[in-house]
């Protein structure tokens, strides 16, 4: 008997080509996003816990260049 498939967690991804270091994502979602010394985002951990999913969606939607993406 095979176990049921596990659902993978939602993840944030940053497109470094599209990112322009506005820093809005880190302001909206500091639990997961830090900024480097030039203002570019760094993910402290890409897997998003279910309790923070709404905040992750808000941060991705607010990105001015759409460089932050939420995947499932």
Buried (B, 14 or more C-beta within 10 A) or exposed (E): EEEEEEEEBBBBEBEEEEBEBBEBBBEBBEEBBEBEEEEBBEBEEEEBEEEBBEBBBEBBEBBEEEBBEBEE
